[in-house]
């Protein structure tokens, strides 16, 4: 699957319970194992140009050639997640597809020129920056953009490698 000439690296769903969603996806599709990262530590985050607290947790697993993420947000702070799934709503579903780009700032500008404006820009405490561009008008979901740093590609490789020859046991694993 390719969006804008870039292969889709990850498909992510916003859900109320990341562990339950990971178990359900595993039961139906055999995906996994899933690595759960609770309260992902961020250095900072901006939603539509305003600094926000962005407390979220994710479960990452492998499904064939693509990573699957189930994500939830803790609290009601504005975010790219809340743009689609307001706090207190029973709605959940597809939120974004992740793409790797060579230059994050240039990609943000290129997508904005295609009527996909920047919704959120964040940086993890380990220095990985990522952006959500709002592609709802044309694609029905957000796009997440990353530069493929060694840390990021190493994480994707770890998740992919854990799925190789996996026997289906221990589908949920906690990350510290």
C-alpha positions in Angstrom: 0.0 0.0 0.0 1.4 3.4 -1.0 0.2 6.9 -0.2 1.9 9.8 -2.1 4.6 7.5 -3.4 5.5 6.5 0.2 4.8 3.0 1.6 2.5 2.8 4.5 4.6 1.6 7.5 1.8 1.4 10.1 -2.0 1.4 10.4 -3.3 2.8 13.7 -6.7 2.6 15.3 -7.9 4.8 18.2 -9.6 2.5 20.8 -10.8 2.7 24.4 -8.7 -0.2 25.5 -5.4 -0.9 23.7 -4.8 -4.4 25.2 -8.4 -5.6 24.5 -8.1 -4.3 20.9 -4.7 -6.0 20.4 -6.0 -9.3 21.8 -9.1 -9.1 19.5 -7.0 -8.3 16.4 -4.6 -11.2 17.3 -7.6 -13.6 17.7 -9.1 -12.7 14.3 -5.9 -12.1 12.2 -3.0 -13.8 14.1 -1.2 -10.4 14.4 1.3 -9.7 17.0 2.9 -10.1 19.5 2.0 -6.6 20.8 4.3 -4.4 22.8 2.3 -2.1 25.1 3.8 1.3 26.0 1.8 3.1 28.6 1.9 6.9 28.9 4.4 7.4 26.1 6.8 10.1 27.5 7.0 13.2 25.3 9.3 16.1 25.6 6.6 18.4 24.1 3.6 18.4 21.8 1.7 21.1 19.9 -1.8 20.8 18.6 -2.6 23.2 15.8 0.2 25.5 17.0 -0.6 25.4 20.8 1.4 23.6 23.4 -0.6 20.8 24.9 -0.2 17.8 27.3 -0.5 14.7 25.2 -0.8 11.7 27.4 -1.4 8.5 25.4 -0.7 4.8 25.4 -0.1 2.5 22.5 0.2 -1.2 21.6 2.4 -2.1 18.6 2.3 -5.4 16.8 3.0 -6.8 13.4 0.4 -7.8 10.8 2.1 -9.2 7.7 4.3 -6.5 6.3 2.8 -3.6 8.3 2.9 -2.6 11.9 -0.4 -2.2 13.7 -0.9 0.3 16.5 -3.8 0.6 18.9 -3.7 3.9 20.7 -5.8 5.6 23.3 -5.5 9.1 24.9 -5.8 9.7 28.6 -7.7 12.9 29.3 -9.4 15.5 27.2 -6.6 17.7 26.0 -6.8 18.8 22.4 -5.0 16.5 20.0 -5.1 14.9 16.6 -6.8 12.0 18.3 -9.5 14.3 19.8 -10.0 15.9 16.4 -11.5 12.7 15.3 -12.7 11.0 18.5 -13.9 13.6 21.1 -13.4 12.8 24.8 -16.4 10.9 26.2 -17.5 9.7 22.8 -18.2 6.1 22.3 -16.7 6.4 18.8 -13.4 4.7 17.9 -11.8 3.4 14.7 -9.1 4.1 12.1 -7.1 7.1 13.1 -4.0 7.2 10.9 -1.5 5.6 8.6 2.2 6.2 9.2 4.7 7.2 6.5 8.4 7.7 6.7 9.7 10.9 5.0 13.2 12.1 4.3 12.6 15.6 5.7 9.8 16.1 8.2 9.5 19.9 7.7 9.4 19.6 3.9 6.9 16.8 4.1 4.6 18.9 6.4 4.7 21.7 3.9 4.1 19.4 0.9 1.0 17.8 2.6 -0.2 21.3 3.6 0.0 22.4 0.0 -2.3 19.4 -0.8 -4.9 20.6 1.7 -3.7 18.3 4.5 -2.7 20.8 7.2 -0.5 20.1 10.2 -2.7 19.0 13.1 -0.1 18.0 15.7 3.7 18.0 16.1 5.3 16.2 18.9 8.7 15.0 20.1 9.4 12.0 22.3 11.8 12.3 25.3 14.3 10.3 23.2 14.2 12.9 20.4 12.0 11.3 17.8 9.7 14.0 16.2 6.5 13.1 14.5 3.6 14.9 12.9 0.0 14.3 12.3 -1.3 15.9 9.1 -5.1 16.2 8.8 -6.1 14.2 5.7 -9.7 13.7 6.8 -11.2 15.7 3.9 -9.5 13.6 1.2 -8.7 10.3 2.9 -11.0 10.1 6.0 -8.1 9.9 8.5 -4.9 11.4 9.7 -1.4 10.7 8.3 1.5 10.3 10.7 4.9 11.4 9.4 8.3 10.3 10.8 11.9 10.7 9.6 13.4 7.1 9.7 16.0 7.6 12.4 18.0 4.6 13.6 16.0 4.6 16.8 12.7 4.5 14.9 13.7 1.9 12.3 15.2 -0.2 15.1 11.9 -0.2 17.0 10.0 -1.2 13.8 12.6 -4.0 13.2 12.2 -5.2 16.8 8.4 -5.5 16.5 8.7 -7.2 13.0 11.4 -9.6 14.2 9.4 -10.7 17.3 6.6 -11.8 14.8 9.0 -14.0 12.8 8.3 -17.6 13.8 6.2 -16.5 16.7 4.0 -19.3 18.1 1.1 -17.1 19.1 1.8 -17.4 22.9 2.2 -14.4 25.1 0.6 -11.9 22.7 0.8 -8.9 25.1 4.1 -7.7 26.3 4.8 -4.6 28.3 7.5 -2.1 27.3 9.2 0.0 30.1 
